[in-house]
Amino acid sequence: MTSTGSDHAGSAHAKDGLPKLMLGALGVVFGDIGTSPLYALRETFAGHHPLPVDPYHIQGVISLIFWTMMLIVTVKYVGIILRADNRGEGGTIALQALLMRHGHGRRWAPWVVVLGILATALFFGESIITPAISVLSAVEGLTVVEAKLQPLVLPISIGIIVALFLIQAYGTSKVGALFGPITLVYFLTLATLGVINILANPVILQALSPHHAVNFFRTDGLLAFLALSSVVLAVTGAEALYADMGHFGRNPIKLSWMTIVLPSLMLCYLGQGALLIGDPSAIRNPFFLLAPEHLRLPLVILATMATVIASQAVISGAFSITRQAVQLGYLPRLRILHTSASTEGQIYIPFINWTLLVLVIILVLGFETSSNLAAAYGISVTGTMFISTCMMGILILYVWKWNRWLAGLVIGTFLIIDGAYFSANLTKIPDGGWFPLAIGLFAFTLLTTWARGRYLMNQRLTESAMPMEVFIKSAARTATRVHGTAVFMTSTPQGVPHALLHNLKHNKVLHDRILILTVVIDEIPFVDLEDRVEVVDLGENFYRMILRYGFMQQPDVPATLKIVENCGPQIKMMDTSFFLARQTLLPSERPGMAIWREKLFAWMLRNAESAMEFFKLPTNRVVELGSQVEI
């Protein structure tokens, strides 16, 4: 029922030991969902759709939170989606690539691409809101300690956020070792505070029964429906269980959720419910009021540390998903720096980092409180959950081939649940929900414009390309050959590269050995070294070479060329020249894209990272030749 890559992933992670992986997962995977108790219950009662703070509604809401966690996180993500690994990797883009491997020529394949791009676009909106709402909600705890500290909340929050983004360039491998232990202490603290308050008011344990949620809907239909828009805040970050599966493996994530995270979160929510039954006025900030007065400042500090860790995980996720989008052709090449010599996943993308920082600060200054931000948060989360259910439906029907009745029941159930949460959050659009939609629309436009533009550009280049056989028979046999190897990089593995034609036209010579090189990013996370190189001998010392990498790998062309053995003598960098074509786009009225999208694509192409940097080519061995293309 699952791909064989899961076994490979499991063996790869086994050497780290299950306890170590579980501890690491606490800090990276569960940081976002772990900080939800800071604001989720408060927003359900005191947010944009307030509820009476009485035992009936408290038990109804706690029941909704519990069963939301059980159905969405435990059943959907842990029970089903974690099985959908793409050679051990998870996340929307990995799922999209997995489906596309099985979907070539199928009617649903184009929809998978659209759904994957939509989910990626919504994730960028979420990665802006998460640091803002998490840090703000933690620092707001200062006002519980001392009301006069209210004016310091915004400056302190912005200071923490700025510091967080500033350290990204230095990598987080050293401080990352502390993430797991700090988050473990945080979860144990949640559980302890929850138990203390439950013991003071044990009637709250009745809320675990689903009949309280059912009665809530039966008597307060519209209010209960609107409450879903805040209840879902309790499961923000659930998609991280799947997205980070490649880092830790399925079992450590599953065990961490079942043994530590879920019990701690539910004890905390039950404790908050017990507190509110005894003191309804505590709704102003039930999370921090769980603690005795003398422990509230330490709780603020611990919660702030937890929100920084949660924000760090989201920022790292933004870097990772951006790299995957670049590799799969949905974004232009960006400057990607590795911050760890030993860990492939430790990367830093300056453009994404500074863009996120500016937008997070604008968000904090514009919304000012975590309550205002909560309205903006739900739409991107529920939208992503709904999309993941649609993709899961395609997976279990057409790839896993479940029984159609069982598949229909599972898919239908989760479409109803996720659809209800998403539609409830649409009511918050005027109150801030427009922000993630605007970010998502902008990101979707960029992603689709780049993908469509690349397709059209490659199509035009292929249309005008001379067949390689014709070129070799004519020019190659008459041109003067000079010592060395020339590598002509091209995005299309057919025809003669424009750079080769221009070089012959202007320099009147050809090198002894000509490599026509195309780098292909496959729809799997990693390509093994033995499958990396494909070489076709075209005759007259011409070779067409394809280098394959996975979408989680960073291409290193020189390192791969050094191990190639079936195209003549060993390739030496000192005897090799790399020829790159730099296209200048001429927007035209030809059918393809609207003029404004063609101009946007041209701007993205001009500002893309050079192929020399991206493919790690030696700077003193590269020649760029320009050409013009109409799309």
C-alpha positions as CSV (number, residue, x, y, z in Angstrom):
1,M,0.0,0.0,0.0
2,T,3.0,2.3,0.5
3,S,6.0,3.0,-1.6
4,T,9.1,0.9,-1.1
5,G,11.0,4.0,-0.2
6,S,9.6,3.9,3.3
7,D,11.7,0.9,4.2
8,H,14.8,2.6,2.8
9,A,14.0,5.8,4.8
10,G,13.5,3.8,7.9
11,S,16.9,2.1,7.7
12,A,18.5,5.4,6.9
13,H,17.1,6.9,10.1
14,A,17.7,3.8,12.3
15,K,21.3,4.6,13.0
16,D,20.3,7.7,14.9
17,G,18.2,5.7,17.4
18,L,14.5,6.1,18.1
19,P,14.7,8.2,21.2
20,K,17.1,10.7,19.6
21,L,14.9,11.0,16.5
22,M,11.8,11.4,18.7
23,L,13.5,14.2,20.7
24,G,14.6,15.9,17.4
25,A,11.0,15.6,16.0
26,L,9.6,17.4,19.1
27,G,11.6,20.5,18.3
28,V,11.1,20.6,14.5
29,V,7.8,18.8,13.7
30,F,5.6,19.7,16.7
31,G,6.7,23.3,17.4
32,D,3.8,24.9,15.5
33,I,1.0,22.7,16.8
34,G,2.6,22.8,20.3
35,T,2.2,26.5,20.6
36,S,-1.5,26.5,19.6
37,P,-2.7,26.3,23.2
38,L,-1.4,29.9,23.7
39,Y,-4.3,31.2,21.6
40,A,-6.7,28.5,20.2
41,L,-9.1,28.2,23.2
42,R,-9.0,31.9,23.9
43,E,-9.9,32.8,20.3
44,T,-12.8,30.3,20.2
45,F,-14.5,32.2,23.1
46,A,-13.2,35.7,22.8
47,G,-12.3,36.0,19.2
48,H,-14.3,37.3,16.2
49,H,-17.2,35.0,16.9
50,P,-17.5,35.1,20.7
51,L,-19.2,32.4,22.7
52,P,-20.7,32.4,26.3
53,V,-18.1,31.2,28.8
54,D,-20.2,28.7,30.6
55,P,-19.8,24.9,31.3
56,Y,-22.1,23.9,28.4
57,H,-20.1,25.8,25.7
58,I,-16.7,25.0,27.4
59,Q,-17.3,21.3,27.2
60,G,-18.7,21.6,23.7
61,V,-15.6,23.4,22.5
62,I,-13.1,21.1,24.3
63,S,-14.9,18.1,22.8
64,L,-14.6,19.7,19.3
65,I,-10.8,20.3,19.9
66,F,-10.3,16.7,21.0
67,W,-12.1,15.1,18.1
68,T,-10.5,17.5,15.7
69,M,-7.1,16.3,16.9
70,M,-8.2,12.7,16.7
71,L,-9.7,12.8,13.2
72,I,-7.5,15.3,11.4
73,V,-4.1,14.7,13.0
74,T,-4.3,11.1,14.4
75,V,-6.4,9.4,11.7
76,K,-5.8,11.5,8.6
77,Y,-2.1,12.5,9.0
78,V,-0.6,9.9,11.3
79,G,-2.8,7.0,10.2
80,I,-3.0,7.6,6.4
81,I,-0.9,10.4,4.9
82,L,2.3,9.5,6.7
83,R,2.2,6.3,4.6
84,A,2.4,8.3,1.4
85,D,6.1,8.8,1.4
86,N,8.1,9.5,-1.8
87,R,11.2,7.5,-1.3
88,G,11.1,8.5,2.4
89,E,10.3,12.2,1.8
90,G,7.0,13.9,2.7
91,G,5.2,17.2,2.0
92,T,2.9,18.5,-0.6
93,I,5.5,18.8,-3.3
94,A,6.8,15.2,-2.6
95,L,3.2,13.9,-2.7
96,Q,2.6,15.8,-6.0
97,A,5.8,14.3,-7.5
98,L,4.7,10.8,-6.3
99,L,1.3,11.2,-7.9
100,M,2.8,12.5,-11.1
101,R,5.1,9.4,-11.4
102,H,1.9,7.3,-11.6
103,G,-0.2,9.9,-13.4
104,H,1.4,10.6,-16.8
105,G,-1.4,10.6,-19.3
106,R,-4.1,10.3,-16.7
107,R,-7.0,12.8,-16.7
108,W,-6.4,13.8,-13.1
109,A,-2.7,14.6,-13.6
110,P,-3.1,18.3,-14.5
111,W,-5.3,18.8,-11.4
112,V,-2.5,17.3,-9.2
113,V,-0.1,20.0,-10.5
114,V,-2.7,22.7,-9.8
115,L,-3.4,21.4,-6.3
116,G,0.4,21.1,-5.5
117,I,1.0,24.7,-6.6
118,L,-2.0,25.9,-4.6
119,A,-0.8,24.2,-1.5
120,T,2.7,25.6,-2.0
121,A,1.3,29.1,-2.4
122,L,-0.8,28.8,0.7
123,F,2.2,27.6,2.7
124,F,4.1,30.8,2.0
125,G,1.2,32.7,3.5
126,E,1.3,30.4,6.6
127,S,5.1,30.8,6.9
128,I,4.5,34.6,7.3
129,I,1.7,34.4,9.8
130,T,3.2,31.6,12.1
131,P,6.2,33.6,13.4
132,A,4.0,36.7,13.9
133,I,1.1,35.0,15.8
134,S,3.3,32.6,17.8
135,V,5.8,35.2,19.1
136,L,3.1,37.8,19.7
137,S,0.9,35.4,21.7
138,A,3.9,34.4,23.9
139,V,5.1,37.9,24.6
140,E,1.5,39.0,25.4
141,G,1.9,36.8,28.4
142,L,3.8,39.7,30.0
143,T,0.6,41.6,30.3
144,V,-0.7,38.8,32.6
145,V,2.3,39.1,34.7
146,E,2.1,42.9,34.8
147,A,-0.6,44.9,32.9
148,K,1.7,48.0,32.6
149,L,4.0,46.0,30.3
150,Q,1.5,46.2,27.4
151,P,3.4,49.0,25.5
152,L,6.5,46.7,25.4
153,V,4.7,43.8,23.7
154,L,5.2,45.0,20.1
155,P,8.8,46.2,20.5
156,I,9.9,43.0,22.2
157,S,8.1,40.8,19.6
158,I,9.7,42.6,16.7
159,G,13.1,42.4,18.4
160,I,12.8,38.6,18.8
161,I,11.6,38.2,15.2
162,V,14.4,40.3,13.8
163,A,17.0,38.4,15.8
164,L,15.5,35.1,14.6
165,F,15.8,36.0,10.9
166,L,19.3,37.5,11.4
167,I,20.7,34.2,12.7
168,Q,19.5,32.2,9.7
169,A,22.6,33.0,7.6
170,Y,24.8,31.4,10.3
171,G,22.8,28.2,10.3
172,T,21.0,26.6,13.3
173,S,22.8,23.3,13.7
174,K,24.4,24.4,17.0
175,V,21.4,25.8,18.6
176,G,19.2,23.2,17.0
177,A,20.6,20.6,19.4
178,L,18.7,22.5,22.1
179,F,15.3,22.6,20.3
180,G,14.3,19.1,21.2
181,P,15.1,19.3,25.0
182,I,13.5,22.7,25.3
183,T,10.3,21.6,23.5
184,L,10.2,18.4,25.7
185,V,10.3,20.6,28.8
186,Y,7.6,22.8,27.3
187,F,5.3,19.8,26.6
188,L,5.9,18.4,30.1
189,T,5.0,21.8,31.5
190,L,1.8,21.9,29.5
191,A,0.8,18.5,30.8
192,T,1.7,19.3,34.4
193,L,-0.2,22.6,34.5
194,G,-3.2,20.9,32.8
195,V,-3.3,18.0,35.4
196,I,-3.2,20.5,38.3
197,N,-6.2,22.4,37.0
198,I,-8.1,19.2,36.0
199,L,-7.7,17.9,39.6
200,A,-9.3,21.1,40.8
201,N,-12.3,20.7,38.5
202,P,-12.4,17.0,37.1
203,V,-15.9,17.5,35.6
204,I,-14.1,18.8,32.5
205,L,-13.0,15.2,31.6
206,Q,-16.6,14.6,30.5
207,A,-15.7,16.8,27.5
208,L,-13.9,13.9,25.9
209,S,-17.2,12.4,25.0
210,P,-18.3,13.3,21.4
211,H,-21.9,13.9,22.5
212,H,-20.9,17.3,23.9
213,A,-19.7,18.4,20.4
214,V,-22.9,17.0,18.8
215,N,-25.1,18.8,21.4
216,F,-23.2,22.0,20.7
217,F,-24.1,21.8,17.0
218,R,-27.7,20.7,17.8
219,T,-28.5,23.6,20.0
220,D,-26.2,26.3,18.6
221,G,-25.9,25.4,14.9
222,L,-24.6,28.7,13.5
223,L,-22.5,29.6,16.5
224,A,-21.0,26.1,16.5
225,F,-20.2,26.3,12.8
226,L,-18.5,29.7,13.3
227,A,-16.6,28.3,16.3
228,L,-14.9,25.9,13.9
229,S,-12.9,28.8,12.4
230,S,-11.1,29.1,15.8
231,V,-11.2,25.5,16.9
232,V,-9.0,24.6,13.9
233,L,-6.3,26.7,15.4
234,A,-5.6,23.8,17.7
235,V,-4.3,21.8,14.8
236,T,-2.2,24.4,13.0
237,G,1.1,22.8,12.0
238,A,-0.4,19.3,11.5
239,E,0.9,19.3,8.0
240,A,4.4,19.5,9.4
241,L,4.1,15.8,10.5
242,Y,4.1,14.9,6.9
243,A,6.4,17.6,5.5
244,D,9.2,16.8,7.9
245,M,8.9,13.0,7.6
246,G,12.1,12.8,5.5
247,H,14.1,14.3,8.4
248,F,13.0,11.9,11.1
249,G,11.1,9.0,9.6
250,R,7.5,7.9,10.1
251,N,7.8,5.9,13.3
252,P,9.5,8.6,15.5
253,I,6.9,11.2,14.4
254,K,4.1,8.8,15.1
255,L,5.4,7.7,18.5
256,S,6.2,11.3,19.5
257,W,2.6,12.4,18.7
258,M,0.9,9.5,20.4
259,T,3.1,9.3,23.6
260,I,4.1,13.0,24.2
261,V,2.5,15.6,22.1
262,L,-1.2,14.6,21.9
263,P,-1.5,13.8,25.7
264,S,0.3,17.0,26.6
265,L,-1.8,19.2,24.4
266,M,-5.1,17.6,25.5
267,L,-4.2,17.8,29.2
268,C,-3.4,21.5,28.6
269,Y,-6.7,22.2,26.8
270,L,-8.6,20.2,29.5
271,G,-6.8,22.2,32.1
272,Q,-7.8,25.5,30.5
273,G,-11.4,24.3,30.3
274,A,-11.4,23.4,34.0
275,L,-9.9,26.8,34.8
276,L,-12.7,28.6,32.8
277,I,-15.5,26.6,34.4
278,G,-14.2,27.8,37.8
279,D,-13.3,31.3,36.7
280,P,-14.9,32.5,33.4
281,S,-12.9,35.8,33.6
282,A,-9.7,33.8,32.9
283,I,-10.7,33.8,29.2
284,R,-8.6,36.9,28.8
285,N,-5.6,34.6,28.7
286,P,-6.4,31.1,30.0
287,F,-3.0,29.6,28.9
288,F,-0.8,31.8,31.2
289,L,-3.4,31.9,34.0
290,L,-3.0,28.1,34.3
291,A,0.2,28.8,36.2
292,P,0.4,30.2,39.8
293,E,1.2,33.9,39.8
294,H,4.9,33.3,40.8
295,L,5.4,30.9,37.9
296,R,3.9,33.1,35.1
297,L,7.0,35.0,34.2
298,P,9.0,31.7,33.8
299,L,6.1,30.3,31.7
300,V,6.2,33.4,29.5
301,I,10.0,32.8,28.9
302,L,9.5,29.1,28.2
303,A,6.6,29.8,25.9
304,T,8.6,32.5,24.0
305,M,11.4,30.0,23.5
306,A,8.9,27.4,22.2
307,T,7.4,30.0,19.8
308,V,10.9,30.9,18.5
309,I,11.6,27.2,17.9
310,A,8.2,26.8,16.1
311,S,9.0,29.9,14.0
312,Q,12.4,28.5,13.2
313,A,10.9,25.2,12.0
314,V,8.5,27.1,9.7
315,I,11.3,29.3,8.3
316,S,13.4,26.2,7.6
317,G,10.4,24.7,5.9
318,A,10.0,27.8,3.7
319,F,13.7,27.3,2.6
320,S,13.1,23.6,1.9
321,I,9.9,24.0,-0.1
322,T,11.4,26.9,-2.0
323,R,14.4,24.7,-3.0
324,Q,12.0,21.9,-4.1
325,A,9.9,24.4,-6.1
326,V,13.1,25.7,-7.8
327,Q,14.3,22.1,-8.6
328,L,10.9,21.1,-10.1
329,G,10.7,24.2,-12.3
330,Y,8.1,26.3,-10.4
331,L,10.4,29.1,-9.4
332,P,13.5,30.7,-11.0
333,R,17.0,29.7,-9.7
334,L,17.7,31.4,-6.4
335,R,20.9,31.7,-4.4
336,I,20.9,28.7,-2.0
337,L,23.6,28.5,0.7
338,H,24.4,25.4,2.8
339,T,25.0,26.2,6.4
340,S,26.1,22.8,7.5
341,A,28.9,20.7,5.9
342,S,27.4,17.5,7.3
343,T,23.6,18.0,6.9
344,E,22.2,18.3,3.4
345,G,18.9,19.9,4.6
346,Q,20.5,22.8,6.4
347,I,20.2,25.6,3.8
348,Y,19.7,29.3,3.7
349,I,18.0,31.3,0.9
350,P,18.7,35.0,1.4
351,F,15.9,36.3,-0.8
352,I,13.3,34.2,1.0
353,N,14.7,35.1,4.4
354,W,14.6,38.9,4.0
355,T,11.2,38.8,2.2
356,L,9.7,36.9,5.1
357,L,11.3,39.2,7.6
358,V,9.8,42.3,6.0
359,L,6.3,40.8,5.6
360,V,6.3,39.4,9.2
361,I,7.2,42.8,10.6
362,I,4.5,44.5,8.4
363,L,2.0,41.9,9.7
364,V,2.9,42.4,13.4
365,L,2.7,46.2,13.0
366,G,-0.5,46.0,11.0
367,F,-2.5,43.6,13.2
368,E,-0.8,44.5,16.5
369,T,-2.3,41.5,18.6
370,S,-2.4,37.8,18.2
371,S,-6.2,37.9,18.4
372,N,-6.3,40.0,15.2
373,L,-3.8,37.7,13.6
374,A,-5.9,34.6,14.5
375,A,-8.5,35.7,11.9
376,A,-5.8,35.6,9.2
377,Y,-4.3,32.3,10.3
378,G,-7.1,29.8,9.7
379,I,-7.7,30.2,6.0
380,S,-4.2,29.1,4.9
381,V,-4.2,26.2,7.3
382,T,-7.6,24.9,6.4
383,G,-7.0,25.5,2.7
384,T,-3.8,23.4,2.8
385,M,-5.7,20.6,4.8
386,F,-8.5,20.6,2.2
387,I,-6.0,20.3,-0.7
388,S,-4.1,17.5,1.1
389,T,-7.4,15.6,1.4
390,C,-8.0,16.0,-2.4
391,M,-4.5,14.7,-3.2
392,M,-4.9,11.9,-0.6
393,G,-8.1,10.9,-2.4
394,I,-6.3,10.6,-5.8
395,L,-3.6,8.6,-4.1
396,I,-5.8,6.0,-2.4
397,L,-8.0,5.6,-5.4
398,Y,-5.5,5.4,-8.3
399,V,-2.1,4.6,-6.7
400,W,-2.9,2.5,-3.6
401,K,-6.1,1.2,-5.3
402,W,-8.3,0.9,-2.2
403,N,-11.7,-0.7,-2.4
404,R,-13.9,2.1,-4.0
405,W,-16.5,2.0,-1.2
406,L,-13.9,2.3,1.5
407,A,-12.0,5.0,-0.4
408,G,-15.3,6.9,-1.0
409,L,-16.2,6.8,2.7
410,V,-12.7,7.9,3.9
411,I,-12.4,10.7,1.2
412,G,-16.0,11.9,1.7
413,T,-15.6,12.1,5.5
414,F,-12.5,14.2,5.4
415,L,-13.8,16.4,2.5
416,I,-16.8,17.2,4.7
417,I,-14.6,17.9,7.8
418,D,-12.0,19.9,6.0
419,G,-14.6,21.7,3.9
420,A,-16.5,22.7,7.0
421,Y,-13.4,24.2,8.6
422,F,-12.4,26.0,5.5
423,S,-15.8,27.5,4.8
424,A,-16.1,28.6,8.4
425,N,-12.8,30.4,8.1
426,L,-14.0,32.2,4.9
427,T,-16.3,34.2,7.2
428,K,-13.1,35.8,8.6
429,I,-12.0,37.3,5.2
430,P,-13.0,40.9,6.1
431,D,-11.2,40.6,9.5
432,G,-7.8,39.6,8.2
433,G,-8.4,36.4,6.2
434,W,-7.8,38.4,3.1
435,F,-4.0,38.5,3.9
436,P,-3.1,34.8,3.4
437,L,-5.4,34.7,0.3
438,A,-3.6,37.7,-1.2
439,I,-0.2,36.2,-0.4
440,G,-1.4,32.9,-1.8
441,L,-2.7,34.5,-5.0
442,F,0.6,36.4,-5.5
443,A,2.6,33.2,-4.9
444,F,0.3,31.1,-7.2
445,T,0.8,33.7,-10.0
446,L,4.5,33.6,-9.7
447,L,4.7,29.8,-9.6
448,T,2.4,29.2,-12.5
449,T,3.9,32.1,-14.6
450,W,7.4,30.7,-14.2
451,A,6.3,27.1,-15.0
452,R,4.3,28.2,-18.1
453,G,7.0,30.6,-19.2
454,R,9.7,27.9,-19.1
455,Y,7.5,25.5,-21.0
456,L,6.8,28.1,-23.8
457,M,10.5,29.1,-23.9
458,N,11.7,25.5,-24.2
459,Q,9.0,24.9,-26.8
460,R,10.2,27.9,-28.9
461,L,13.9,26.8,-28.6
462,T,13.0,23.2,-29.6
463,E,11.0,24.5,-32.7
464,S,14.0,26.5,-33.9
465,A,16.7,24.0,-33.0
466,M,18.8,22.3,-35.8
467,P,18.8,18.5,-35.6
468,M,22.0,17.3,-34.0
469,E,22.7,14.7,-36.8
470,V,22.6,17.4,-39.5
471,F,24.9,19.7,-37.5
472,I,27.5,16.9,-37.0
473,K,27.5,15.9,-40.6
474,S,28.0,19.4,-41.9
475,A,29.8,21.8,-39.5
476,A,31.5,19.3,-37.2
477,R,33.5,17.6,-40.0
478,T,34.7,20.9,-41.6
479,A,35.3,23.1,-38.5
480,T,38.8,23.4,-36.9
481,R,39.0,21.3,-33.7
482,V,41.0,22.7,-30.8
483,H,42.3,21.0,-27.7
484,G,40.0,20.5,-24.7
485,T,36.4,19.7,-23.7
486,A,33.5,22.0,-24.2
487,V,30.3,21.5,-22.2
488,F,27.2,23.2,-23.7
489,M,24.5,23.3,-21.2
490,T,20.9,23.2,-22.5
491,S,17.5,22.8,-20.9
492,T,16.1,20.8,-23.8
493,P,17.8,17.4,-24.6
494,Q,16.9,17.7,-28.3
495,G,18.6,19.6,-31.2
496,V,21.7,21.8,-31.2
497,P,22.1,24.2,-28.3
498,H,22.0,27.9,-29.4
499,A,25.3,28.4,-27.5
500,L,27.0,25.8,-29.7
501,L,25.7,27.5,-32.9
502,H,26.8,31.0,-31.6
503,N,30.2,29.7,-30.6
504,L,30.9,28.2,-34.0
505,K,29.6,31.3,-35.7
506,H,31.8,33.7,-33.8
507,N,34.9,31.7,-32.9
508,K,35.0,29.4,-36.0
509,V,36.3,26.4,-34.0
510,L,35.0,23.4,-32.1
511,H,36.7,21.6,-29.2
512,D,38.1,18.1,-29.5
513,R,35.3,16.8,-27.2
514,I,31.8,18.3,-27.2
515,L,29.3,17.4,-24.4
516,I,25.7,18.5,-24.8
517,L,24.6,18.5,-21.2
518,T,21.1,18.6,-19.7
519,V,20.4,18.6,-16.0
520,V,17.1,16.9,-15.2
521,I,15.4,17.0,-11.8
522,D,13.4,13.8,-11.3
523,E,10.1,13.4,-9.4
524,I,11.9,11.5,-6.6
525,P,13.8,13.1,-3.7
526,F,17.2,11.5,-4.3
527,V,18.8,9.9,-7.3
528,D,21.5,7.4,-6.5
529,L,25.0,8.0,-7.9
530,E,24.9,4.9,-10.2
531,D,21.7,6.3,-11.8
532,R,23.0,9.9,-12.1
533,V,24.6,9.9,-15.6
534,E,23.3,8.9,-19.0
535,V,25.6,9.3,-22.0
536,V,24.8,8.9,-25.7
537,D,27.7,8.8,-28.2
538,L,26.6,10.9,-31.2
539,G,29.8,10.3,-33.2
540,E,32.7,12.6,-34.1
541,N,33.5,13.0,-30.4
542,F,30.1,14.5,-29.7
543,Y,28.2,13.2,-26.6
544,R,24.7,14.0,-25.3
545,M,24.8,13.7,-21.5
546,I,21.9,13.8,-19.0
547,L,22.6,14.3,-15.3
548,R,19.8,13.4,-13.0
549,Y,19.2,14.7,-9.5
550,G,16.3,14.4,-7.1
551,F,14.3,17.4,-6.1
552,M,15.9,17.3,-2.6
553,Q,19.5,17.4,-4.0
554,Q,21.7,20.3,-5.0
555,P,23.2,19.8,-8.5
556,D,27.0,19.8,-8.6
557,V,27.9,19.4,-12.2
558,P,31.8,19.5,-11.9
559,A,31.7,16.9,-9.1
560,T,29.6,14.6,-11.3
561,L,31.6,15.1,-14.4
562,K,34.8,14.0,-12.7
563,I,33.3,10.5,-12.2
564,V,32.0,10.1,-15.8
565,E,33.9,7.3,-17.5
566,N,32.1,6.4,-20.8
567,C,32.8,9.5,-22.9
568,G,36.5,9.3,-23.6
569,P,39.4,10.3,-21.3
570,Q,38.6,11.5,-17.7
571,I,37.2,15.0,-17.7
572,K,39.6,17.5,-16.1
573,M,38.3,20.9,-15.1
574,M,41.4,22.7,-16.3
575,D,40.8,21.5,-19.8
576,T,37.1,22.1,-19.8
577,S,35.0,25.1,-20.8
578,F,31.4,25.6,-20.0
579,F,29.2,27.4,-22.5
580,L,25.9,28.9,-21.2
581,A,23.1,30.5,-23.2
582,R,21.5,33.6,-21.6
583,Q,18.2,34.2,-23.2
584,T,16.6,37.6,-23.6
585,L,12.9,37.3,-23.8
586,L,10.9,39.4,-26.2
587,P,7.2,39.6,-25.2
588,S,5.0,39.1,-28.2
589,E,1.3,38.7,-29.1
590,R,1.9,35.0,-30.0
591,P,-0.5,32.7,-28.2
592,G,0.8,31.4,-24.9
593,M,0.5,33.9,-22.0
594,A,-0.9,37.3,-21.5
595,I,1.5,40.1,-22.2
596,W,1.7,41.1,-18.5
597,R,2.6,37.5,-17.6
598,E,5.3,37.4,-20.3
599,K,6.8,40.6,-18.9
600,L,6.6,39.1,-15.4
601,F,8.3,36.0,-16.6
602,A,11.0,38.1,-18.4
603,W,11.6,40.0,-15.1
604,M,11.9,36.7,-13.1
605,L,14.3,35.3,-15.7
606,R,16.6,38.4,-15.6
607,N,16.7,38.2,-11.8
608,A,17.3,34.5,-11.5
609,E,20.5,33.2,-10.1
610,S,23.1,32.5,-12.8
611,A,23.4,28.9,-13.9
612,M,27.1,29.2,-13.1
613,E,26.4,29.6,-9.4
614,F,23.5,27.3,-9.3
615,F,25.3,24.3,-10.9
616,K,28.5,25.1,-9.0
617,L,30.5,25.7,-12.2
618,P,34.1,27.0,-11.9
619,T,33.9,30.8,-12.5
620,N,37.1,30.9,-14.6
621,R,35.8,28.2,-17.0
622,V,32.5,29.7,-18.0
623,V,31.5,31.5,-21.2
624,E,28.0,33.0,-21.6
625,L,26.5,33.6,-25.0
626,G,23.3,35.6,-25.5
627,S,20.2,34.9,-27.7
628,Q,16.7,36.3,-28.1
629,V,13.5,34.3,-27.8
630,E,9.9,35.3,-28.4
631,I,7.3,33.5,-26.3
